[in-house]
Amino acid sequence: MIGTLQCLVLDCPDPGALARFYAAVLGGEVDRPDRRWSLGAGWSTLHLDDGTVFCFQGVADHRPPRWPDGEHPQQAHLDIDVADLDTAEAAVLALGAVRLRDAGGWRVHADPAGHPFCLVRG
């Protein structure tokens, strides 16, 4: 092993808004003080209870992926375990997600900045 994962960083137009979106979906604390990062208009964090950290980096000319369009690749996506797909889907849509596709055992959505994520029955 060379190292350990520090965080996952997603580019987006509004870091604070995307951090709050994922906090509503996954729980955790938005913008917890952390010596590793300075917080501000261009950077926001989400610390999950299990120690996972997501960071959100502001990009002025952010161009979201257009899954499954290969011309605008997804670059990365999250799979989120849920107890009930219908309930979870209603909740993420109310938070500003967009449904992209029903793929059988999982449902593919885009977060408010356009990043794809899947809801999967856990």
Buried (B, 14 or more C-beta within 10 A) or exposed (E): EEEEEEBEBBBBBBBBBBBBBBBBBBEBEBBEEEEEBEBEEEBBBBBBEEEEBBBBBBBEEBEBBBBEEEEEEBEEBBEBEBEEBEEBBEBBEEBBBEEBEEEEEBBBBBBBBBBBBBBBEE
